[in-house]
Amino acid sequence: MKSVLVFGASENPARYANMAVRLLQKHGYQVYAQGLKAGKIEDILIHTDWPEPDSIDTICLYVGPNRLWDYHEQLISMHPRRIIFNPGTESPELMQLALNAGIEVIQNCTLMMLDYGRY
């Protein structure tokens, strides 16, 4: 089972990150919800600490680029296979850092990718 870190997870069910956590779990992925503050989405804890490097296959971003840069070192040090930049999270600097580190960069909507079987 592939593990996915959803960065920007929120308890608010109207937030896309919350929807992504629930939909990823429904599709059978092991989800690590990473938030700016602790909480819970159904039975999934929202963590404020980072998982072990090399334990995550995919990172799905739900934090705007103005706040995202503060976490670029943590994100790259996770050594994921890919990072999905959801709409509104695009950061050319972070994208280039990821590419330089050998991480696949995808600009797409996680929810749509899951719904259309392209995840």
N, C-alpha and C positions, 0 to 999 in steps of 0.2 A: 504494500500500500504506500503510495506516495504522500509525503507530508507537504502541507502548504501553510505558509505563514501569511496571515491577513494582517497587514500593518495599517492601523487606523481603526481597529475594531471598536465598536460602540454598542452599548446596551439599547440604544434607540432603534426600534424595529423599522423606522422609516429611513434609516441611513443605509446606503448601498453596501457598506462594509458589513453591516449586520446581516443583510440579505445574502451576501457572498458567503459568510461563515455558515449560515444555515444551508444554503444550496450546495456548497462544497461537501458538507457532512452528509447531506442527503444522497449525493453522488458517490459516497463511499471513501472520500479522502480523509486522511488524518489531518485535522485542522488545529493549528496553533494560533489562537487569536491574540494579537499583540496590540495593545491600546496605549493611549497617552494617560489613561487612568484605568485602574482595576475595575472589574465588574464581572458580569456573567451574561451569556447569550444561551438561553435554554440550559443545557447541561454542560456547556463549554465555558471554561474560565477565560476571562480576558486578563492576560498577563501584562505587567509593565517591565518585567525582566526579559532578557533575550535567551532563546534556547541555545544549545550547544552548536558551535560551528559545524558545518557539514551534516547537520541533521535535517535540513530543509531542502526539498527539491525545488519548490517554486515560492516566490514571494509575490503577493498581490498587494499593490500599493493603493491606499485610500487616504493619503495625507497630501495636502497641497504642496507644491514645489517650494513655497516660501518657508515652510516648516520642515520639509523633507530633507533639505541639505544638512540640518542639524544631526541627522541620523545616518549620513552617507557611509561613515566608517563602519558602523554596526551592520548595515545592510550588505555591504560588499564583503565584510569579514565572515558572513554566514556561508559564503561560497555556494549559493544556490545554483542550480542548473540554468534557471531563467528568472527574470523579474518581469512581471506584467504591470505596465503603467496604465492604470485605468484612466478614463477621461478626466481631465482636470489635475492629474498628477504628473504630467510630463515635465521632466527636468533634463534639458540637454546635457548639462554637466554630469549628472548622475548616470544618464544613459551612456555617455562616453566612458566614464569610469568603469561601469559594468562591462561594456564591450572590451575594454582594455584588460579586464580581469578574466576574460573568457566566458562571461555570463551572457546568455541569450537575452536580448531585449525585445519585448513585445509591447506594442501600443494597441490596446484593445480593451474591451469590456469583459471582465471575468464572467459576469452574469450571462451575457450574450454568447460567449464562447461555450459555456456549459449548456445553455439551452439549445444551441445548434450543433452540439457534439464536436466542437473544434478545440476543446480544452486540452 
